């Protein structure tokens, strides 16, 4: 198998680069997308969730007294 790929690379270098290069490009693209998604999660989503959670704990704590608004 490796011998056939090496012979193909000698005979048709552009074809071999296309065969071997496309999966590598896909792996790099998936890796970059994963890194960007994690950065978005850590630096944008989590701080917003944390700010909303802290604000609800501080400012809306007295709104729920234990459920006696139905009596």
N, C-alpha and C positions, 0 to 999 in steps of 0.2 A: 504494500500500500504506500509506504513512504517512498519506495523506489519509483513507483508510478507517478507520485506527486512531484518528485524531483525531476523526473524526465519531462513531465508536463511543464514544469517551471522553466526548464532549459529551452523547450520548444516554443512555448507560448507564454511569456512572462506576464503579459497583461491579463490574459484569461485566468491564470493562476492567482494573480492578485485579486481579481474580481471574485473568484470562488472563496479564497481565504479571507479577503478583506471585508466583505459584507457582514459576516457574522461578528467580526471584531468591531466594526462600526456600530452595529446594533448593541453589542455589549457596552461600548463606551457611552452610547446615547442613553441606555437604560440606567447605567451608573450615574451619569450626570443628572438625569431626571430624579433619581432617588435622592441624591445629595440635595438638590434644590427643594424637593418636597420635604425632606427632614429639616432643612433650614427654615422653610416657611412655617412648618409646625412649631419649631422651637422658638423662633424669634418673632413670630406674628401671632399665631393662634394661642399658644400657651400664655403669653403675657396678657392677652385680652381676656381669656378665661379667668386668669388669676385676679385681674383687676375687677371683673364683674363679681367674682366670688367674694372678694374682700369687701367690696362696696355693699353687697347684699348682707353680709355678716354684720357690718357696722351700722348701716342706715336703716335697714328694714327688719331689725331684730325685734322691735317692740310691736310690730303689726300682728304677729301671731302669738296670742296669749295662752293658747292651749285649747282652742276650739270652743270657747263659750260664746261665740258670736251667734250660734244657732239657738241658744236658750232665751 
